[in-house]
Amino acid sequence: MTKVILFSTTSCSWCRRAKKYFKENRVSFNEVNIERDASAARTIQKKTGQTGVPVIKIGSKWIVGFDKPAIERELSRSA
């Protein structure tokens, strides 16, 4: 399975929804809290042009926001 990384913050409700989605669908993921990791915050801004979260990286694909169709598409490609 392709590596999944969820970039989040503590107070982000969409991040919580993404985590819940991954857990319910038994998708293994690593969470990086950008409030605690300034380097990760710079990385997502550089790669996506965004400063908001959630940002999800599935393999080499960056997804901004909890875009369920895009997430499902990338997960199905990696299956």
Buried (B, 14 or more C-beta within 10 A) or exposed (E): EBEBBBBBBEEBEBBBEBBEBBEEEEBEBEBBBBEEEEEBBEBBBEEBEEEBBBBBBBBEBBBBBBBEEBBEEBBEEEE
